[in-house]
């Protein structure tokens, strides 16, 4: 499997799903009228992050992201997810 395909699968099968789930949770908080400005700002940031990853998928399909950059992005995603896991503990 190419590194581009690995990154594409990681984004499609894991990252975007996790972001969408979190966005849904934020919308539930807002719908329950329990939100504050921080929740709304977090929602905005997550929606922007989702768009960034969707744009990255387009770049991958067009071959605009090369091996080294893919490796760096995968590492950044893994680091980000590791930090999230540590924050939950």
N, CA, C and O atoms as CSV, one atom per row, in Angstrom:
chain,resi,resn,atom,element,x,y,z
A,1,UNK,N,N,0.858,-1.176,0.000
A,1,UNK,CA,C,0.000,0.000,0.000
A,1,UNK,C,C,0.903,1.237,0.000
A,1,UNK,O,O,1.868,1.311,0.761
A,2,UNK,N,N,0.584,2.187,-0.846
A,2,UNK,CA,C,1.375,3.409,-0.899
A,2,UNK,C,C,1.094,4.257,0.340
A,2,UNK,O,O,0.061,4.115,0.995
A,3,UNK,N,N,2.027,5.127,0.635
A,3,UNK,CA,C,1.864,6.004,1.796
A,3,UNK,C,C,0.691,6.961,1.572
A,3,UNK,O,O,0.013,7.345,2.525
A,4,UNK,N,N,0.452,7.344,0.317
A,4,UNK,CA,C,-0.692,8.201,0.016
A,4,UNK,C,C,-2.002,7.473,0.314
A,4,UNK,O,O,-2.928,8.057,0.877
A,5,UNK,N,N,-2.075,6.205,-0.062
A,5,UNK,CA,C,-3.278,5.405,0.198
A,5,UNK,C,C,-3.463,5.209,1.704
A,5,UNK,O,O,-4.584,5.246,2.210
A,6,UNK,N,N,-2.358,5.002,2.409
A,6,UNK,CA,C,-2.420,4.833,3.861
A,6,UNK,C,C,-2.983,6.095,4.521
A,6,UNK,O,O,-3.828,6.016,5.413
A,7,UNK,N,N,-2.501,7.262,4.070
A,7,UNK,CA,C,-3.000,8.521,4.612
A,7,UNK,C,C,-4.465,8.714,4.249
A,7,UNK,O,O,-5.264,9.128,5.090
A,8,UNK,N,N,-4.822,8.419,3.011
A,8,UNK,CA,C,-6.215,8.554,2.572
A,8,UNK,C,C,-7.133,7.684,3.426
A,8,UNK,O,O,-8.180,8.144,3.882
A,9,UNK,N,N,-6.745,6.437,3.639
A,9,UNK,CA,C,-7.563,5.530,4.453
A,9,UNK,C,C,-7.670,6.016,5.898
A,9,UNK,O,O,-8.741,5.950,6.502
A,10,UNK,N,N,-6.564,6.501,6.446
A,10,UNK,CA,C,-6.560,7.012,7.819
A,10,UNK,C,C,-7.536,8.179,7.952
A,10,UNK,O,O,-8.309,8.249,8.908
A,11,UNK,N,N,-7.491,9.084,6.991
A,11,UNK,CA,C,-8.384,10.244,7.043
A,11,UNK,C,C,-9.836,9.817,6.867
A,11,UNK,O,O,-10.700,10.218,7.647
A,12,UNK,N,N,-10.107,9.006,5.846
A,12,UNK,CA,C,-11.491,8.592,5.552
A,12,UNK,C,C,-12.080,7.708,6.635
A,12,UNK,O,O,-13.202,7.930,7.089
A,13,UNK,N,N,-11.312,6.698,7.050
A,13,UNK,CA,C,-11.850,5.647,7.904
A,13,UNK,C,C,-11.767,5.943,9.398
A,13,UNK,O,O,-12.436,5.294,10.201
A,14,UNK,N,N,-10.950,6.919,9.767
A,14,UNK,CA,C,-10.799,7.185,11.194
A,14,UNK,C,C,-10.968,8.660,11.542
A,14,UNK,O,O,-11.855,9.026,12.313
A,15,UNK,N,N,-10.118,9.498,10.970
A,15,UNK,CA,C,-10.088,10.896,11.385
A,15,UNK,C,C,-11.412,11.605,11.125
A,15,UNK,O,O,-11.975,12.214,12.035
A,16,UNK,N,N,-11.911,11.533,9.906
A,16,UNK,CA,C,-13.163,12.235,9.603
A,16,UNK,C,C,-14.331,11.689,10.414
A,16,UNK,O,O,-15.213,12.448,10.816
A,17,UNK,N,N,-14.346,10.402,10.653
A,17,UNK,CA,C,-15.416,9.801,11.467
A,17,UNK,C,C,-15.355,10.347,12.889
A,17,UNK,O,O,-16.381,10.700,13.469
A,18,UNK,N,N,-14.138,10.415,13.452
A,18,UNK,CA,C,-13.989,10.942,14.805
A,18,UNK,C,C,-14.392,12.412,14.874
A,18,UNK,O,O,-15.055,12.834,15.822
A,19,UNK,N,N,-13.994,13.185,13.877
A,19,UNK,CA,C,-14.355,14.604,13.852
A,19,UNK,C,C,-15.868,14.761,13.743
A,19,UNK,O,O,-16.461,15.568,14.459
A,20,UNK,N,N,-16.490,13.998,12.857
A,20,UNK,CA,C,-17.944,14.086,12.682
A,20,UNK,C,C,-18.678,13.701,13.959
A,20,UNK,O,O,-19.670,14.333,14.320
A,21,UNK,N,N,-18.193,12.661,14.647
A,21,UNK,CA,C,-18.806,12.264,15.920
A,21,UNK,C,C,-18.703,13.390,16.950
A,21,UNK,O,O,-19.658,13.671,17.674
A,22,UNK,N,N,-17.537,14.028,17.004
A,22,UNK,CA,C,-17.343,15.116,17.960
A,22,UNK,C,C,-18.217,16.317,17.608
A,22,UNK,O,O,-18.789,16.952,18.493
A,23,UNK,N,N,-18.319,16.624,16.326
A,23,UNK,CA,C,-19.195,17.712,15.887
A,23,UNK,C,C,-20.642,17.412,16.292
A,23,UNK,O,O,-21.359,18.304,16.744
A,24,UNK,N,N,-21.066,16.161,16.131
A,24,UNK,CA,C,-22.418,15.767,16.548
A,24,UNK,C,C,-22.622,15.994,18.049
A,24,UNK,O,O,-23.670,16.480,18.474
A,25,UNK,N,N,-21.611,15.636,18.844
A,25,UNK,CA,C,-21.696,15.852,20.286
A,25,UNK,C,C,-21.842,17.336,20.606
A,25,UNK,O,O,-22.629,17.717,21.472
A,26,UNK,N,N,-21.080,18.169,19.901
A,26,UNK,CA,C,-21.161,19.613,20.134
A,26,UNK,C,C,-22.546,20.147,19.765
A,26,UNK,O,O,-23.103,20.987,20.472
A,27,UNK,N,N,-23.095,19.656,18.655
A,27,UNK,CA,C,-24.444,20.072,18.270
A,27,UNK,C,C,-25.467,19.646,19.317
A,27,UNK,O,O,-26.418,20.381,19.581
A,28,UNK,N,N,-25.287,18.467,19.921
A,28,UNK,CA,C,-26.202,18.009,20.963
A,28,UNK,C,C,-26.144,18.929,22.183
A,28,UNK,O,O,-27.169,19.231,22.794
A,29,UNK,N,N,-24.944,19.365,22.525
A,29,UNK,CA,C,-24.789,20.294,23.655
A,29,UNK,C,C,-25.504,21.604,23.334
A,29,UNK,O,O,-26.206,22.165,24.176
A,30,UNK,N,N,-25.317,22.080,22.110
A,30,UNK,CA,C,-25.958,23.325,21.701
A,30,UNK,C,C,-27.476,23.164,21.683
A,30,UNK,O,O,-28.198,24.053,22.134
A,31,UNK,N,N,-27.959,22.046,21.170
A,31,UNK,CA,C,-29.405,21.800,21.107
A,31,UNK,C,C,-30.018,21.733,22.503
A,31,UNK,O,O,-31.171,22.118,22.699
A,32,UNK,N,N,-29.255,21.251,23.460
A,32,UNK,CA,C,-29.739,21.153,24.834
A,32,UNK,C,C,-29.607,22.489,25.576
A,32,UNK,O,O,-29.897,22.581,26.769
A,33,UNK,N,N,-29.169,23.511,24.854
A,33,UNK,CA,C,-29.021,24.860,25.416
A,33,UNK,C,C,-28.029,24.894,26.574
A,33,UNK,O,O,-28.157,25.705,27.491
A,34,UNK,N,N,-27.039,24.005,26.520
A,34,UNK,CA,C,-26.034,23.960,27.579
A,34,UNK,C,C,-24.697,24.531,27.100
A,34,UNK,O,O,-23.674,24.410,27.774
A,35,UNK,N,N,-24.731,25.153,25.924
A,35,UNK,CA,C,-23.475,25.623,25.351
A,35,UNK,C,C,-23.078,26.980,25.923
A,35,UNK,O,O,-23.875,27.691,26.535
A,36,UNK,N,N,-21.828,27.296,25.698
A,36,UNK,CA,C,-21.325,28.629,25.981
A,36,UNK,C,C,-20.465,29.037,24.779
A,36,UNK,O,O,-20.404,28.321,23.780
A,37,UNK,N,N,-19.827,30.152,24.883
A,37,UNK,CA,C,-19.021,30.621,23.754
A,37,UNK,C,C,-17.888,29.655,23.423
A,37,UNK,O,O,-17.494,29.532,22.263
A,38,UNK,N,N,-17.366,28.974,24.432
A,38,UNK,CA,C,-16.285,28.016,24.183
A,38,UNK,C,C,-16.760,26.861,23.306
A,38,UNK,O,O,-16.030,26.414,22.421
A,39,UNK,N,N,-17.974,26.376,23.545
A,39,UNK,CA,C,-18.526,25.275,22.753
A,39,UNK,C,C,-18.713,25.731,21.308
A,39,UNK,O,O,-18.380,25.001,20.374
A,40,UNK,N,N,-19.237,26.917,21.131
A,40,UNK,CA,C,-19.444,27.421,19.777
A,40,UNK,C,C,-18.112,27.605,19.050
A,40,UNK,O,O,-18.010,27.321,17.857
A,41,UNK,N,N,-17.113,28.070,19.755
A,41,UNK,CA,C,-15.780,28.240,19.150
A,41,UNK,C,C,-15.172,26.876,18.812
A,41,UNK,O,O,-14.559,26.709,17.758
A,42,UNK,N,N,-15.344,25.913,19.702
A,42,UNK,CA,C,-14.855,24.558,19.453
A,42,UNK,C,C,-15.535,23.964,18.222
A,42,UNK,O,O,-14.880,23.323,17.401
A,43,UNK,N,N,-16.832,24.173,18.092
A,43,UNK,CA,C,-17.571,23.692,16.930
A,43,UNK,C,C,-17.011,24.308,15.648
A,43,UNK,O,O,-16.789,23.612,14.657
A,44,UNK,N,N,-16.791,25.592,15.680
A,44,UNK,CA,C,-16.236,26.285,14.514
A,44,UNK,C,C,-14.866,25.706,14.143
A,44,UNK,O,O,-14.593,25.457,12.969
A,45,UNK,N,N,-14.019,25.495,15.132
A,45,UNK,CA,C,-12.681,24.940,14.885
A,45,UNK,C,C,-12.764,23.522,14.317
A,45,UNK,O,O,-12.004,23.164,13.417
A,46,UNK,N,N,-13.679,22.726,14.839
A,46,UNK,CA,C,-13.811,21.350,14.360
A,46,UNK,C,C,-14.343,21.317,12.930
A,46,UNK,O,O,-13.924,20.480,12.130
A,47,UNK,N,N,-15.258,22.217,12.608
A,47,UNK,CA,C,-15.769,22.286,11.243
A,47,UNK,C,C,-14.667,22.704,10.270
A,47,UNK,O,O,-14.596,22.200,9.149
A,48,UNK,N,N,-13.810,23.628,10.706
A,48,UNK,CA,C,-12.677,24.040,9.876
A,48,UNK,C,C,-11.689,22.886,9.702
A,48,UNK,O,O,-11.164,22.673,8.609
A,49,UNK,N,N,-11.437,22.143,10.782
A,49,UNK,CA,C,-10.527,21.005,10.714
A,49,UNK,C,C,-11.072,19.947,9.751
A,49,UNK,O,O,-10.325,19.370,8.960
A,50,UNK,N,N,-12.369,19.704,9.828
A,50,UNK,CA,C,-12.989,18.735,8.927
A,50,UNK,C,C,-12.786,19.165,7.479
A,50,UNK,O,O,-12.436,18.346,6.629
A,51,UNK,N,N,-13.002,20.437,7.198
A,51,UNK,CA,C,-12.813,20.954,5.841
A,51,UNK,C,C,-11.359,20.804,5.398
A,51,UNK,O,O,-11.094,20.457,4.247
A,52,UNK,N,N,-10.420,21.061,6.300
A,52,UNK,CA,C,-9.002,20.909,5.970
A,52,UNK,C,C,-8.688,19.464,5.576
A,52,UNK,O,O,-7.956,19.223,4.616
A,53,UNK,N,N,-9.240,18.512,6.317
A,53,UNK,CA,C,-8.986,17.104,5.992
A,53,UNK,C,C,-9.673,16.713,4.681
A,53,UNK,O,O,-9.123,15.933,3.903
A,54,UNK,N,N,-10.853,17.242,4.438
A,54,UNK,CA,C,-11.525,16.959,3.161
A,54,UNK,C,C,-10.721,17.532,1.996
A,54,UNK,O,O,-10.605,16.898,0.947
A,55,UNK,N,N,-10.169,18.729,2.181
A,55,UNK,CA,C,-9.309,19.322,1.153
A,55,UNK,C,C,-8.050,18.478,0.942
A,55,UNK,O,O,-7.574,18.325,-0.183
A,56,UNK,N,N,-7.525,17.937,2.029
A,56,UNK,CA,C,-6.346,17.090,1.942
A,56,UNK,C,C,-6.646,15.831,1.123
A,56,UNK,O,O,-5.803,15.372,0.352
A,57,UNK,N,N,-7.847,15.277,1.294
A,57,UNK,CA,C,-8.240,14.110,0.498
A,57,UNK,C,C,-8.254,14.444,-0.990
A,57,UNK,O,O,-7.823,13.635,-1.811
A,58,UNK,N,N,-8.743,15.622,-1.339
A,58,UNK,CA,C,-8.757,16.051,-2.742
A,58,UNK,C,C,-7.318,16.143,-3.256
A,58,UNK,O,O,-7.016,15.683,-4.358
A,59,UNK,N,N,-6.442,16.733,-2.458
A,59,UNK,CA,C,-5.034,16.833,-2.860
A,59,UNK,C,C,-4.414,15.457,-3.044
A,59,UNK,O,O,-3.622,15.252,-3.964
A,60,UNK,N,N,-4.764,14.513,-2.179
A,60,UNK,CA,C,-4.247,13.150,-2.304
A,60,UNK,C,C,-4.703,12.508,-3.607
A,60,UNK,O,O,-3.910,11.873,-4.302
A,61,UNK,N,N,-5.969,12.671,-3.935
A,61,UNK,CA,C,-6.518,12.094,-5.158
A,61,UNK,C,C,-5.814,12.668,-6.389
A,61,UNK,O,O,-5.590,11.965,-7.374
A,62,UNK,N,N,-5.472,13.945,-6.317
A,62,UNK,CA,C,-4.807,14.593,-7.448
A,62,UNK,C,C,-3.292,14.385,-7.443
A,62,UNK,O,O,-2.593,14.875,-8.331
A,63,UNK,N,N,-2.789,13.662,-6.450
A,63,UNK,CA,C,-1.354,13.383,-6.386
A,63,UNK,C,C,-0.520,14.585,-5.986
A,63,UNK,O,O,0.659,14.665,-6.332
A,64,UNK,N,N,-1.119,15.522,-5.260
A,64,UNK,CA,C,-0.422,16.744,-4.872
A,64,UNK,C,C,0.310,16.635,-3.533
A,64,UNK,O,O,0.947,17.595,-3.101
A,65,UNK,N,N,0.228,15.502,-2.885
A,65,UNK,CA,C,0.926,15.303,-1.609
A,65,UNK,C,C,1.910,14.146,-1.800
A,65,UNK,O,O,1.519,13.035,-2.159
A,66,UNK,N,N,3.170,14.423,-1.558
A,66,UNK,CA,C,4.232,13.445,-1.814
A,66,UNK,C,C,4.549,12.630,-0.565
A,66,UNK,O,O,4.089,12.946,0.533
A,67,UNK,N,N,5.339,11.581,-0.750
A,67,UNK,CA,C,5.618,10.607,0.306
A,67,UNK,C,C,6.036,11.248,1.625
A,67,UNK,O,O,5.462,10.947,2.671
A,68,UNK,N,N,7.023,12.121,1.580
A,68,UNK,CA,C,7.556,12.692,2.812
A,68,UNK,C,C,6.483,13.494,3.549
A,68,UNK,O,O,6.370,13.409,4.772
A,69,UNK,N,N,5.701,14.269,2.807
A,69,UNK,CA,C,4.633,15.043,3.428
A,69,UNK,C,C,3.568,14.125,4.016
A,69,UNK,O,O,3.036,14.397,5.093
A,70,UNK,N,N,3.256,13.035,3.313
A,70,UNK,CA,C,2.288,12.058,3.835
A,70,UNK,C,C,2.761,11.491,5.161
A,70,UNK,O,O,1.985,11.380,6.110
A,71,UNK,N,N,4.040,11.132,5.224
A,71,UNK,CA,C,4.595,10.585,6.467
A,71,UNK,C,C,4.471,11.589,7.604
A,71,UNK,O,O,4.105,11.228,8.723
A,72,UNK,N,N,4.777,12.854,7.315
A,72,UNK,CA,C,4.682,13.891,8.341
A,72,UNK,C,C,3.241,14.072,8.815
A,72,UNK,O,O,2.987,14.216,10.011
A,73,UNK,N,N,2.302,14.063,7.872
A,73,UNK,CA,C,0.884,14.242,8.225
A,73,UNK,C,C,0.396,13.064,9.065
A,73,UNK,O,O,-0.306,13.257,10.057
A,74,UNK,N,N,0.765,11.846,8.669
A,74,UNK,CA,C,0.376,10.660,9.450
A,74,UNK,C,C,0.927,10.770,10.863
A,74,UNK,O,O,0.223,10.471,11.828
A,75,UNK,N,N,2.186,11.198,10.996
A,75,UNK,CA,C,2.791,11.340,12.318
A,75,UNK,C,C,2.050,12.399,13.138
A,75,UNK,O,O,1.794,12.198,14.325
A,76,UNK,N,N,1.706,13.521,12.511
A,76,UNK,CA,C,0.972,14.575,13.210
A,76,UNK,C,C,-0.398,14.077,13.668
A,76,UNK,O,O,-0.826,14.370,14.785
A,77,UNK,N,N,-1.083,13.326,12.806
A,77,UNK,CA,C,-2.391,12.770,13.176
A,77,UNK,C,C,-2.245,11.826,14.355
A,77,UNK,O,O,-3.022,11.891,15.307
A,78,UNK,N,N,-1.253,10.950,14.296
A,78,UNK,CA,C,-1.039,10.001,15.390
A,78,UNK,C,C,-0.693,10.717,16.689
A,78,UNK,O,O,-1.166,10.332,17.758
A,79,UNK,N,N,0.136,11.765,16.601
A,79,UNK,CA,C,0.477,12.534,17.802
A,79,UNK,C,C,-0.754,13.217,18.377
A,79,UNK,O,O,-0.958,13.221,19.591
A,80,UNK,N,N,-1.576,13.795,17.503
A,80,UNK,CA,C,-2.787,14.484,17.938
A,80,UNK,C,C,-3.744,13.502,18.621
A,80,UNK,O,O,-4.330,13.811,19.659
A,81,UNK,N,N,-3.891,12.335,18.032
A,81,UNK,CA,C,-4.795,11.338,18.603
A,81,UNK,C,C,-4.248,10.811,19.927
A,81,UNK,O,O,-5.019,10.527,20.845
A,82,UNK,N,N,-2.940,10.679,20.035
A,82,UNK,CA,C,-2.321,10.225,21.281
A,82,UNK,C,C,-2.563,11.252,22.389
A,82,UNK,O,O,-2.874,10.884,23.521
A,83,UNK,N,N,-2.421,12.536,22.061
A,83,UNK,CA,C,-2.683,13.586,23.040
A,83,UNK,C,C,-4.130,13.553,23.506
A,83,UNK,O,O,-4.404,13.728,24.694
A,84,UNK,N,N,-5.054,13.332,22.584
A,84,UNK,CA,C,-6.472,13.230,22.940
A,84,UNK,C,C,-6.718,12.074,23.888
A,84,UNK,O,O,-7.477,12.198,24.849
A,85,UNK,N,N,-6.067,10.936,23.613
A,85,UNK,CA,C,-6.224,9.769,24.478
A,85,UNK,C,C,-5.681,10.064,25.873
A,85,UNK,O,O,-6.284,9.661,26.867
A,86,UNK,N,N,-4.556,10.758,25.955
A,86,UNK,CA,C,-3.977,11.096,27.247
A,86,UNK,C,C,-4.847,12.085,27.995
A,86,UNK,O,O,-4.957,12.006,29.219
A,87,UNK,N,N,-5.466,13.012,27.285
A,87,UNK,CA,C,-6.359,13.985,27.924
A,87,UNK,C,C,-7.586,13.319,28.520
A,87,UNK,O,O,-8.117,13.787,29.527
A,88,UNK,N,N,-8.046,12.227,27.907
A,88,UNK,CA,C,-9.238,11.521,28.383
A,88,UNK,C,C,-8.964,10.726,29.641
A,88,UNK,O,O,-9.897,10.383,30.367
A,89,UNK,N,N,-7.700,10.423,29.917
A,89,UNK,CA,C,-7.371,9.595,31.085
A,89,UNK,C,C,-7.386,10.360,32.360
A,89,UNK,O,O,-7.128,9.794,33.423
